[in-house]
């Protein structure tokens, strides 16, 4: 099976909007899949004017680190 980061980036982007900004990454931390999914999720966050996000997820980094 080949790694398809575009599909996982799209999955992360879609998840951001369908979960109203609540972050959950279903992939193993540090894996290529995790990173691609998170990349898509963060791209959606950056483009969302509402920025309707909760920062209580244990897998998200600090709010300060996210917006540097």
Secondary structure, 3 states (H helix, E strand, C coil): CCCCHHHHHHHHHHHHHHCCCCCCCCCCCCCHHHHHHHHHHHHHHHHCCCCCCCCCCCCCCCHHHHCC
